[in-house]
């Protein structure tokens, strides 16, 4: 399971780098999204994966081999914050497109605005 997740994390990081190197602002935002999702999966895998163990049990001996709940809480918080940042970045991109008429970063020149 960890090997499969490591491959998925690598693919997400590679796709994020590829999209960050594109000229479009939309692809830049998508690349940042892929980076955040890959980082969330990396934190989840680093926190440890244990199947069929309860997080909290009445007996302390049952919680020795359980999954750590702290990375899961941090990932949930990161997902919510990432959603807010993505919505804000898309709103900024829309306003940028409306004022310049392009989303291609190479087409922009200093002093040329519509």
Order of alpha helices (4+ residues) and beta strands (2+ residues): alpha-alpha-alpha
